Amino acid sequence: MFVSQTSTEATKRTRFDFTYSVRWNLLLITAGAILYSFAMKAVALPQQFIPGGFFGVGSIIYYTTGWLSPGIFFFLLNLPAFVLGWTKLSPRFVLYSLYAMVATSVCYELIDATLDIHEQLYAAVACGVLNGLGGGLILRSLGSGGGLDIIAVWLFQNFNIGVGKVYFAFNAALYLFCLAIMPIDQVIVSLIMVFISSVMVEHTLSLFSQRKVVFIVSDHSEAIAQTILDSMKQSATFLRGMGAFTKREKNVLMTVINNIQLKKLEQITFTHDPHALFIVENTFSVLGSSFSKRKIY
């Protein structure tokens, strides 16, 4: 049996418009592009770090030839990927990603700043944090950073090759090539920067998105569910269960909440039943209903 959430259509519509509106997505992409470009121009360029992906390829070309700039190379390398994306993926995803690519290239060219960090390790940490935060904000939108993102999504949809595997293979080849033309210390510190960046991306994506799946085993599950609906305005689901020892059937209450709601739910549960079993599991991706909408490429 399912206990429906008591919310008005206006509330749902407001939530949808806010999260999936064009303005909100453009704001996320613009903020992410500025942070990413600042990290590349103010930290990575003076230190000659090699970021991953297409920007890394552009950086290598710039460091070895002195032609143009990594931002322009990034733009040019992205063009074939966008031709592929336009024919194989959804126009909305491609257009948002195109805006992210153009915004990143333009911001990189316009930014004229340098963070005077003398220790390369400190610079790698700072660049990784800023880079990852910017990239994470872009990925929180309905688009992507372009380039390798588009190719990875296309390979995943057509050949079931994981996105992470595409990034790993591409960057592994990129840094093996770097070892042949650059000092090993420079390659290692670049890898440190990329690792920190990837961790920061994950944290940025999980920000405000982490959820808790809670299972409540109690003889008063109906009363607990009603209080959850009334005071927390939160949906819940009854699962049929049976005690292994008593062989007695009872309802197991399942609900999905965020970290802030957890203590309130705990208080509701044990107020109704001091002997209840309260089980909490961490989860990241919750799609559908009143939660996040599935990202369609």
HUTARA-V854785 format. One record per residue. N is the residue number from 1. SS is DSSP state (alpha for helix, beta for strand, coil for the rest). OMEGA is omega as a letter, one per 20 degrees, with the letter a starting at -180 (NA if undefined). Layout:
n=N ss=SS omega=OMEGA
n=N ss=SS omega=OMEGA
//
This chain:
n=1 ss=coil omega=a
n=2 ss=beta omega=r
n=3 ss=beta omega=a
n=4 ss=coil omega=a
n=5 ss=coil omega=r
n=6 ss=coil omega=r
n=7 ss=coil omega=a
n=8 ss=coil omega=r
n=9 ss=alpha omega=r
n=10 ss=alpha omega=r
n=11 ss=alpha omega=r
n=12 ss=alpha omega=a
n=13 ss=alpha omega=r
n=14 ss=alpha omega=r
n=15 ss=alpha omega=a
n=16 ss=alpha omega=a
n=17 ss=alpha omega=a
n=18 ss=alpha omega=a
n=19 ss=alpha omega=a
n=20 ss=alpha omega=r
n=21 ss=coil omega=r
n=22 ss=alpha omega=a
n=23 ss=alpha omega=a
n=24 ss=alpha omega=a
n=25 ss=alpha omega=r
n=26 ss=alpha omega=r
n=27 ss=alpha omega=r
n=28 ss=alpha omega=a
n=29 ss=alpha omega=a
n=30 ss=alpha omega=r
n=31 ss=alpha omega=r
n=32 ss=alpha omega=a
n=33 ss=alpha omega=r
n=34 ss=alpha omega=a
n=35 ss=alpha omega=a
n=36 ss=alpha omega=a
n=37 ss=alpha omega=r
n=38 ss=alpha omega=r
n=39 ss=alpha omega=a
n=40 ss=alpha omega=a
n=41 ss=alpha omega=a
n=42 ss=alpha omega=a
n=43 ss=alpha omega=a
n=44 ss=alpha omega=a
n=45 ss=alpha omega=r
n=46 ss=alpha omega=a
n=47 ss=alpha omega=a
n=48 ss=coil omega=r
n=49 ss=coil omega=r
n=50 ss=coil omega=r
n=51 ss=coil omega=r
n=52 ss=coil omega=r
n=53 ss=alpha omega=a
n=54 ss=alpha omega=r
n=55 ss=alpha omega=r
n=56 ss=alpha omega=r
n=57 ss=alpha omega=r
n=58 ss=alpha omega=r
n=59 ss=alpha omega=r
n=60 ss=alpha omega=r
n=61 ss=alpha omega=a
n=62 ss=alpha omega=a
n=63 ss=alpha omega=a
n=64 ss=alpha omega=a
n=65 ss=alpha omega=a
n=66 ss=coil omega=r
n=67 ss=coil omega=r
n=68 ss=coil omega=r
n=69 ss=coil omega=r
n=70 ss=alpha omega=r
n=71 ss=alpha omega=r
n=72 ss=alpha omega=r
n=73 ss=alpha omega=r
n=74 ss=alpha omega=r
n=75 ss=alpha omega=a
n=76 ss=alpha omega=r
n=77 ss=alpha omega=a
n=78 ss=alpha omega=a
n=79 ss=alpha omega=r
n=80 ss=alpha omega=r
n=81 ss=alpha omega=r
n=82 ss=alpha omega=r
n=83 ss=alpha omega=r
n=84 ss=alpha omega=a
n=85 ss=alpha omega=a
n=86 ss=alpha omega=a
n=87 ss=alpha omega=a
n=88 ss=alpha omega=a
n=89 ss=coil omega=a
n=90 ss=coil omega=r
n=91 ss=alpha omega=a
n=92 ss=alpha omega=r
n=93 ss=alpha omega=a
n=94 ss=alpha omega=a
n=95 ss=alpha omega=r
n=96 ss=alpha omega=r
n=97 ss=alpha omega=r
n=98 ss=alpha omega=r
n=99 ss=alpha omega=r
n=100 ss=alpha omega=a
n=101 ss=alpha omega=r
n=102 ss=alpha omega=a
n=103 ss=alpha omega=r
n=104 ss=alpha omega=a
n=105 ss=alpha omega=a
n=106 ss=alpha omega=r
n=107 ss=alpha omega=r
n=108 ss=alpha omega=a
n=109 ss=alpha omega=a
n=110 ss=alpha omega=a
n=111 ss=coil omega=r
n=112 ss=coil omega=a
n=113 ss=coil omega=r
n=114 ss=coil omega=r
n=115 ss=coil omega=a
n=116 ss=coil omega=r
n=117 ss=coil omega=a
n=118 ss=coil omega=a
n=119 ss=coil omega=a
n=120 ss=alpha omega=a
n=121 ss=alpha omega=r
n=122 ss=alpha omega=r
n=123 ss=alpha omega=r
n=124 ss=alpha omega=r
n=125 ss=alpha omega=a
n=126 ss=alpha omega=a
n=127 ss=alpha omega=r
n=128 ss=alpha omega=r
n=129 ss=alpha omega=a
n=130 ss=alpha omega=r
n=131 ss=alpha omega=a
n=132 ss=alpha omega=r
n=133 ss=alpha omega=r
n=134 ss=alpha omega=r
n=135 ss=alpha omega=r
n=136 ss=alpha omega=r
n=137 ss=alpha omega=r
n=138 ss=alpha omega=a
n=139 ss=alpha omega=r
n=140 ss=coil omega=r
n=141 ss=coil omega=r
n=142 ss=coil omega=r
n=143 ss=coil omega=r
n=144 ss=coil omega=r
n=145 ss=coil omega=r
n=146 ss=coil omega=r
n=147 ss=coil omega=a
n=148 ss=alpha omega=r
n=149 ss=alpha omega=a
n=150 ss=alpha omega=r
n=151 ss=alpha omega=a
n=152 ss=alpha omega=r
n=153 ss=alpha omega=r
n=154 ss=alpha omega=r
n=155 ss=alpha omega=r
n=156 ss=alpha omega=a
n=157 ss=alpha omega=a
n=158 ss=alpha omega=a
n=159 ss=alpha omega=r
n=160 ss=coil omega=r
n=161 ss=coil omega=a
n=162 ss=coil omega=r
n=163 ss=alpha omega=r
n=164 ss=alpha omega=r
n=165 ss=alpha omega=r
n=166 ss=alpha omega=r
n=167 ss=alpha omega=a
n=168 ss=alpha omega=a
n=169 ss=alpha omega=a
n=170 ss=alpha omega=a
n=171 ss=alpha omega=r
n=172 ss=alpha omega=r
n=173 ss=alpha omega=a
n=174 ss=alpha omega=a
n=175 ss=alpha omega=r
n=176 ss=alpha omega=r
n=177 ss=alpha omega=r
n=178 ss=alpha omega=a
n=179 ss=alpha omega=a
n=180 ss=alpha omega=a
n=181 ss=alpha omega=a
n=182 ss=coil omega=r
n=183 ss=coil omega=a
n=184 ss=alpha omega=r
n=185 ss=alpha omega=r
n=186 ss=alpha omega=r
n=187 ss=alpha omega=a
n=188 ss=alpha omega=a
n=189 ss=alpha omega=r
n=190 ss=alpha omega=r
n=191 ss=alpha omega=r
n=192 ss=alpha omega=r
n=193 ss=alpha omega=a
n=194 ss=alpha omega=r
n=195 ss=alpha omega=r
n=196 ss=alpha omega=r
n=197 ss=alpha omega=a
n=198 ss=alpha omega=r
n=199 ss=alpha omega=r
n=200 ss=alpha omega=r
n=201 ss=alpha omega=a
n=202 ss=alpha omega=r
n=203 ss=alpha omega=r
n=204 ss=alpha omega=r
n=205 ss=alpha omega=a
n=206 ss=alpha omega=a
n=207 ss=coil omega=a
n=208 ss=coil omega=a
n=209 ss=coil omega=r
n=210 ss=coil omega=a
n=211 ss=beta omega=r
n=212 ss=beta omega=r
n=213 ss=beta omega=a
n=214 ss=beta omega=r
n=215 ss=beta omega=a
n=216 ss=beta omega=r
n=217 ss=beta omega=a
n=218 ss=coil omega=r
n=219 ss=coil omega=a
n=220 ss=coil omega=a
n=221 ss=alpha omega=r
n=222 ss=alpha omega=r
n=223 ss=alpha omega=r
n=224 ss=alpha omega=a
n=225 ss=alpha omega=a
n=226 ss=alpha omega=r
n=227 ss=alpha omega=r
n=228 ss=alpha omega=r
n=229 ss=alpha omega=a
n=230 ss=alpha omega=a
n=231 ss=alpha omega=a
n=232 ss=alpha omega=a
n=233 ss=coil omega=a
n=234 ss=coil omega=r
n=235 ss=coil omega=r
n=236 ss=beta omega=a
n=237 ss=beta omega=r
n=238 ss=beta omega=r
n=239 ss=beta omega=r
n=240 ss=beta omega=r
n=241 ss=beta omega=r
n=242 ss=beta omega=r
n=243 ss=coil omega=a
n=244 ss=coil omega=a
n=245 ss=coil omega=a
n=246 ss=coil omega=a
n=247 ss=coil omega=a
n=248 ss=coil omega=a
n=249 ss=beta omega=r
n=250 ss=beta omega=r
n=251 ss=beta omega=r
n=252 ss=beta omega=a
n=253 ss=beta omega=r
n=254 ss=beta omega=r
n=255 ss=beta omega=r
n=256 ss=beta omega=a
n=257 ss=beta omega=r
n=258 ss=coil omega=a
n=259 ss=alpha omega=a
n=260 ss=alpha omega=a
n=261 ss=alpha omega=a
n=262 ss=alpha omega=a
n=263 ss=alpha omega=r
n=264 ss=alpha omega=r
n=265 ss=alpha omega=r
n=266 ss=alpha omega=r
n=267 ss=alpha omega=r
n=268 ss=alpha omega=a
n=269 ss=alpha omega=a
n=270 ss=alpha omega=r
n=271 ss=alpha omega=r
n=272 ss=alpha omega=a
n=273 ss=coil omega=r
n=274 ss=coil omega=a
n=275 ss=coil omega=a
n=276 ss=coil omega=r
n=277 ss=beta omega=a
n=278 ss=beta omega=a
n=279 ss=beta omega=a
n=280 ss=beta omega=r
n=281 ss=beta omega=r
n=282 ss=beta omega=r
n=283 ss=beta omega=a
n=284 ss=coil omega=a
n=285 ss=coil omega=r
n=286 ss=coil omega=a
n=287 ss=beta omega=r
n=288 ss=coil omega=a
n=289 ss=coil omega=a
n=290 ss=coil omega=a
n=291 ss=coil omega=a
n=292 ss=beta omega=r
n=293 ss=coil omega=a
n=294 ss=coil omega=r
n=295 ss=coil omega=a
n=296 ss=coil omega=r
n=297 ss=coil omega=NA
//
